[in-house]
C-alpha cells in the first residue's frame, strides 16, 4: 500500500493541465459519489418528459400535482 506522501509526490510531478483529470478520478472512487451520479442519471432520464404535452394540459397537471401534495403532506399526524 502506498503512503499518502508518495501519492502526493507523484501528483506534484504532474502537469497542471492534468490535475482536473486526477481530481475526477479520485472523486469517482468515492462510493457516495457513484450513488449520487446514478441518482442524477435516473432523474435526468425524465428530462423533457412533458415537452410534448400541450401547455394547458401541463398547467392543469401542475395544479393537480400541487393540490395532491398539499393534501398528502399537509396533514396533522398523531404519534
C-alpha positions in Angstrom: 0.0 0.0 0.0 1.3 3.4 -1.0 1.9 6.0 1.7 0.0 9.3 1.2 3.2 11.2 0.8 4.3 9.0 -2.1 1.0 9.6 -3.9 1.2 13.4 -3.2 4.7 13.5 -4.6 3.5 11.8 -7.8 0.6 14.3 -8.1 3.0 17.1 -7.5 5.0 16.0 -10.5 2.0 16.0 -12.9 1.5 18.8 -15.3 -1.1 21.4 -14.1 -3.4 20.8 -17.0 -3.9 17.1 -15.9 -4.9 17.8 -12.3 -8.6 18.1 -13.2 -8.5 14.5 -14.6 -6.8 13.3 -11.4 -9.4 15.0 -9.3 -12.3 13.5 -11.3 -10.7 10.0 -11.0 -10.2 10.3 -7.2 -13.6 11.7 -6.8 -15.2 8.8 -8.8 -13.7 6.3 -6.4 -15.9 7.6 -3.5 -18.9 5.3 -3.1 -21.2 8.2 -2.3 -20.2 9.9 -5.5 -21.2 6.9 -7.5 -24.6 6.7 -5.8 -25.2 10.4 -6.4 -24.2 10.1 -10.1 -26.5 7.1 -10.5 -29.4 9.0 -8.9 -28.6 12.1 -11.1 -28.7 10.0 -14.2 -32.0 8.4 -13.3 -33.5 11.9 -12.6 -32.2 13.3 -15.8 -33.7 10.5 -17.8 -37.0 12.2 -17.2 -35.8 15.5 -18.7 -38.2 16.6 -21.4 -40.8 14.0 -20.4 -43.5 16.7 -20.6 -42.2 18.6 -23.6 -44.8 17.1 -26.0 -47.7 17.9 -23.6 -49.9 20.9 -24.6 -49.3 24.0 -22.4 -52.9 24.0 -21.0 -52.6 20.3 -20.0 -49.3 20.9 -18.4 -50.6 23.8 -16.3 -53.6 21.6 -15.2 -51.2 18.8 -14.3 -49.1 21.2 -12.2 -52.2 22.5 -10.4 -53.4 18.9 -9.7 -50.0 17.8 -8.5 -49.6 20.8 -6.2 -53.1 20.2 -4.7 -52.4 16.5 -4.3 -49.1 17.1 -2.5 -50.8 19.6 -0.2 -53.4 17.0 0.8 -50.9 14.3 1.3 -48.2 16.1 3.1 -50.0 18.9 5.0 -51.8 16.6 7.5 -51.6 16.5 11.2 -50.5 13.1 12.3 -50.8 11.8 15.8 -47.9 9.8 17.1 
